[in-house]
């Protein structure tokens, strides 16, 4: 999976990028069905290595998306902080208030994406566990 350039300025563009990155999780059932052998083909494919490879791909995908969201969260927090400082120095200028509210809204949307990411991660890992638990046991997180 290639590294993806993250664009944090435009939230809709960021969501489109996340949607593309999340296609991997959307196709996990299909990938499990095509990767793991049925009883009749068990001798032709090593399910342990296939499950391990798939687990590593899943983890890479999750880490990549979470780091993209966190990167944009940091940028949005800095923008909000900067606009708050400008607002204090400029007074109650409607332009700054509007910009501040827009950035605060983007920050809330990005924080909600972390929740979506957690739901997707749990769903994907449950599907993975259901199919690969007898072939490969992922290392436990500390």
Secondary structure, 3 states (H helix, E strand, C coil): CCCCCCCCCCHHHHHHHHHHHCHHHHCHHHHHHHHCCCHHHCCCCCHHHHHHHHHHHHHHHHHHHHHHHHHHHHHHHHHHHHHHHHHHHHCCCHHHHHHHHHHHHHHHHHHHHHHHHHHHHHHHHHHHHHHHCCCCCCCCCC
